[in-house]
Amino acid sequence: MRKKGLLCVLLAASLCFVAAGCETQKIEEPEKVTLTVKTPPIGLGNIPGTGEAEVYDMLVKAAERFQAQYDRYDVDFLISRYDYLDEQTQLADKYGTPDAADIFFAGSWNVPLYVKRGWLVPLDDMIDESLRSDIDESIWNQNSIDGQVYTLPFHQLQNTLMVNRTMMENAGLSEFIPEEESIAHWSTEEFNLVCQRLEESLTAENTFAFMMYAANNQGDSHIMTLLRAYGCPLYDKNGNFAVNTPEGIRALTWIKEMDAKGITPKGAENLELLECVNLFYNGQLAICVGNLTNLWDARNKGVDVFAANFPDLSGAGYCTSSSNGFCIFDNGDQNKIQAAKDFLRFLCTDEETMKYTLGTLPVSKSVIKRYQDEIWMLKAYGENTAAVVDNIRGSINWQGVRDVFYRNINDLLMGVKPPEEVAAAIDRSCNEALEKGRSNMD
């Protein structure tokens, strides 16, 4: 009986050890993480196989795919859309509160300010060599501050000029038309010749050779690019506006000369960018600023259109470009930050997500290469990044610059001030806005 009792005790003890072992080997559930993602209503154009879509639509579907394959954390998403004018209340004012964004989609000129305040997480540690090499260095530079990347670029908005081919042919300018599916590169001298011949050939009322506008700040960066046509670099070595130079004054004089000759629309000081784009669609402008999406729209409206860079003295030409992408707020929670980085990494490697860049222009070289034979002009725009000029340059208080720059162009077109005074006023007012941003980072 004693042996039988001892056996029972040993058996019970062994069961206890087995139970204890099972307890220690039990797989822990992944930690629960909720990521708050916010975006303005940025349109992504017409997506192949999907149709018209916004960033919000892309995020909702991408989050579902991410959750299905992710096991580091148990992630929930709170994805919301805010109006453009509500960025202050939805992002800045909520930083450090329970309603703060963990990720936001940045079409934001306030990113440099958020970085200076220490609010954003640098993303360099999640960017490996394959991702780095897949995006042009000029785009990485646009999204870097003090040598660190703070915005993971998703798609780009490259603006060239779009040109009515039929009007060019009617003016005897076929020699300036590029080969099919390529972008024209005109020197400033060639551009002037093109505009003059177009103006002479256009007989219909209210039809003009080249765009101009100054009613508000929309499209102001493109007017800045025109100021480079005679060699003005726009900025000095200290990052301040430097239009009050012989080159800058010559460019302002040139803009006023085009106005006086009727090359640009009458009363252009009262026009805004969108009105010029619509004039182009209606066949009332021969040349207007536009991006790849505008080019597709013009073609769909029956306009025989091609692209050209903004003119420069050398003939290489310029285009303006900005990119939108994702930023991560530093909320002090390392688990959230890691989950957010993992989500961003997923976004830029998920084929279904990257298709959403095809409605505008991808930043990814591999995506462009994959679809360039299917989408008209995609390859040409993808290869045009060497012509990109960055007029914003990560400036703090860019909105303040925009609020004053167009007023100076308005004064020029109205004849309120001569080019020399306008050049001085641009430097004074824009640099005051930049300085206000530099000194008001708290």
N, C-alpha and C positions, 0 to 999 in steps of 0.2 A: 504493500500500500504506500509506504514511504517513497519507493522508487517511482510509482505511478504519480504521486503528488508532485515530486520533483520534476518529472517530465512535463506536467501541466504548467508548472511555474516557468520552466525554460521556454515552453511553447508560447506562453503569454508574453514573456519578455521579448522573444524574437518578433512577435507580431507588433509589439510596441516599437521595436527598432525599425521594422518595415514601414510602419505608419509614420514614424518620425522622418524616415528617409524620404517617403513620398511627399511629406510636408515640405522638406527642404528643397526637393526637386521640382515643386510646383512652379509652372511658368507664370511669371507675373504679367498681368495685363498691361499693355502700353499706356503711358500717361495720357490723360485727356488734355487736348490743347484746342482752343478756339481761336481762329485767326479772323480778325476783322479786316476786310478788304474794301477800299473805297475808290471810286473812279468818277470823273466827270463823264458826261454823255458824249464821249469821243466816238465818232463814226469810223468804221473800218472799211467802208465802201461795199462793193458787190463781191461777195466771197464765192469762188467757184464751188458749186454744189450746195450752197447754203442760201445765197441771196444777200440782201442788205443786212448788215449786222453792226452792233456797237461792241465796245470793249466789255461792257457788262455781260452781253450774251456769251462772248468767248469765255469769260471768267467762270460763269455758272457751269458751263459744260466741261471746262477743263478741271474745275474743282471736283466734279463727280468722277472723272477718270483718274485723277490723282488719288482720291480716297480709296478707290477700288484696288490700287496696287501698292499703297503705302502702309508700312507697318512699324516705323520707328515711333510714331505717336498716333494716338487715336484723335484724328483731326476733324473738327467741325469748322465750317466757314460761315461768316456773316458778311455777305457781299451786298453792297449798296451803291447807289448812284446819287451824286449830288450835282447841283447846278454850278456852272463855271463861277458865278459870282459868289458862291458860298464856300469857296476854298478856305477862307479865313476861319469861318465858323465851324466847318466840318473837319479841318485838319489842324490848323495852328491852335485854335481855341480849345480843342479837345485833347491836345497832346498832354500826357500825364494824367488823364482821367480814365475811368472805366470804359468810356466810349471812344477812346483813341484808336486810330487806325494802326494796324500792324503792317499792312502793305497798302500802298496807293499807286495808282497808275499816273505817271508823271508826264503830263503835257504842261508842266508847271515851271514858270519863271521864278518861283520862290524856292526851288531846290537849293541854290547857293546859300540863301539865307538860312534854311533849315540846317544845312551842313555847318555853317559858321556857328550856329547856336548849339551844335553837338547833338542834334536830334536824330540824325540818320546813321545807319550802320554801313560801313564800307563793305563792298561786295567782292573784293579782289580774291578772297580765299575760296570762293565758289566758282571762279572763272579759270578753267584749265586751258591748256594750250590749244586744244582743238576748238573750243568756243572762242578763244581770243582771235585765232587766225581766221575764223569764219566770218568775222565782222571787220570792216575796214577801220584802220587805225584812226582816221579822222573822226569816225563816229564814236570810238572809245574816248577820244580826246574831248568831244563835246559833252560826254557824260562823266567826266572826271574833274575833280577839284583837288588842287594841291597834290596831284599825282595818284589819287585814289579814285576808284570807280564807285559812284553812289547811285547811279541809275543803270539798271540792266536794260539796254535798248531792245525794243521789240519790233517796231516798224519805223520807217523814216518818211519824211515829207519833203521831197526834193522838188524845188521849184525852178523851172527854166522859163523861157518864153515859148508860147505856142503861136504858130504862124499859119495863116490861111494860104495854102498852096495855090489855089485858083487865082487869088488876087496877085500873088507873086508872078505867076505865069502871064497874067494879063498885063502886068507892068513891064514885061520883058526881063524878068530877073531869074530866069531858070538856072543860070549859072551859080546862083547862091542857094539853090535847093539841094539838100544833102541826099545821099543815097537812101533807099528805102530802109526803114527801121534803124536810122541813125540820127544823131543830133548835130545840127549845124553849129559851126564855130566861126563867129564873125569878129573881125577887128572893129574898133570904134569907127574907123574910116569907112569900112565896108557897111557897117550898120547905118551910118549917116546916108550913104548912097542909096541903100535899100529904102530907107524911110522917105527920102526925097523923091525917088521914082514912084513909090507907092502913092505919095501925096499927089503927084502930078497926074496919076492914072485914075484916081478915084473921082468919079463924077457924081455919084449918088449923094443926095443931101444927107447930112449928119453921118457921113462915113469917113473914117480917119485911119491914118497909118499906124499909130502907136498909142498905147494906153497912157493915161496919167490921171491921178486922183489925189485929193488931199482933204476930203471932207471929215475924215476921222483917222484913227490910228491903225485901221485894218490895212495890212499890206505894207506897213512902213518899212519893214526890213528889205523889201524889194526896191524901194526908192533909195535906201542906203546903198544897195548894190549898184545902182546906176551911178552913184557918186564915185564909184571906183573906176568908171569908164576912162578917165584921163589920168589914171595913176595915183589917185588919192587912196591911201591905205585905210582911211576912216578913223583909225586909232593911232596914237603914238606909242612909244615903247613902254610907257607907264600905264597903258590901258585906258587912257582918256581920249575922248573924241578930238580929232585933229582935222577938221574940215576946212578951217580957216588957213588954207595953204594955196599956193598958185594952182595946184591940181584940183583941189576941192572947189575953189571959186570958178575954175574953168568948167567943171562939171555942172555946177549950179547955173552958170551962164548958158550952157548947152541946153539944159532942161527948159529954161525960159525962152531960148531961141526956138525950140521945137513948138512951144506954146504959141509964140508970135507968128510962126510960119503956117500954123494950122495943121501941123503934123499930128498933134495930140488934140483931143476933143475940146470944143469950145466950153468954157466954164468948168474946166477940169477940177478947179479948186472946190467945186460943189459935188463932185462925183466921189463915190467910194469904190473900193476894189471890186466888190461883187457886181456893181453896175457895169464896170468895164468888162468883166468876164461875160456877163449877159450880152453886152454889145458885140463881143467876139462871136458868141454862139449865134447871134442874129445876123452875122455878116456885116456889121457896121464898124468893126475894128479889124485891121489886118494882122496886128501883132499885140499879144497880151500875155501877161504872166499866167502861168498855169503849171500844175503838177501832172503826174501820170494819170490820175483819176480824171482831171479836167480834160486831158487829151482824149481819153476813152469817151467821155461824155460828148465832146465836140464831134468826134467821129460818128457816134450813135445819132447825133442830131443832123448828120448829113454834111458836115464841114470836112473838106479835104485838108487835113492838118498835118503839120510836122513840128518838131521841136528845135529850138535854138538856144544856146547859152546867152546870158547877158553879155554885152560886148566889153572888151578890154583892148588896150593898145596893141597887145601882142597877137591877138586873134585866137588865143586859147579859150578865152571866155570864162564866165563865172556862172555858177548856179547857187541858189541859197538852199540850205538844208537844215532841218531840225529833226530830232528823233523823239519819239515817245517811248516810255518804258516803265519799269517797276522800281520803286524804292521801298526800303524797309525802315520803319521808325525804330529807334532804340528805346524799347519800353522797359529795359532792365530785366526782362524774363528770358533767360538764355534758351529755354526750351522752345518758346515762341519764336525767337529769332532763328533757331536752327530749323524749325518746321517751315518757317517762311522762306529761308534760303533753299530748302529742299523743294518747296513748291515752285520757286522761280526757276530752279534748275530743271524741273520737270517741264515747265512751260516752254523753255527754249530747246527742248529735245523731243517734245511730243509732236509727231507729224500733223495730227489733226489740229492742234493749236496753232502751229506755224502756218497753216493754210490761211488763217485769218489775216496774215500780213499781205496776202496777194491782192487785196482790194485797194491797197495804197502802194507801198513799195517795201519789200523786205529789207531788213538790215543784214540778213543772213545770205552770204554768197552761195552756200549750198542750196538754199531754197530757190534762189534766183536761177541757178544752173539747172535745177530739177524741172522748173516750169517755164524756162525761157523760150522753148519752142512752141509752147501752147498759148502764151500771153503776149500780145503785140507790144513792142517797145520795152518789155521788161528787161531784156539784156542790155539795151542801149542806156537806160537809166542806171542800171546796176554798175555799168562801166564808167559812168560820168562822175563818180565821187571825187576824182582828182580835181575837178573844177569847183568843188564846194568851197564857199567862204562862210565863215561863222561870224555873223554880225552881232550876236548876243554875247558870246564869249563868257558865259557864266556870270554875267554882271548881276550884282545885287541891286534891287529896285529897278529892274528893267521896265516894269510897268510905268514908273515915273519918267523914264526916258521916252517911252511911247506917248505919254500924255503931252509932251512938249515938242517932240520932233516934228510931227505932222503939221503943227501950227506954223512952224517956220517955213515949211514947203508951201503951205497955204499963203503965207505972206509973199513968198516969191512969185507964185502964180498970179496973185491979185495985184502985184506991182506995188505993194505997200513998202517993200524994202528992196534995194538992189542986191545982186548976188553977194557982193562983199559984206554987206551988213547981215545978210541971212547966214553966211558962213560963220561969222563971229557969234551970231545969236544961237546957232546950233551948238557950237562948242560950249558957250556959256551955260545955256539952259540944260543940255544933256549932261554935262559934267557936274552941274549942281545936283542933278538927280542921282548920278552915280555916287557922289560924295555923301549925299543923304543916306543912301543905302549902306555905304561902308561904315558910317558913324552911328547907325541905328540898328544894331544887330541884337539888341537885348529883347 
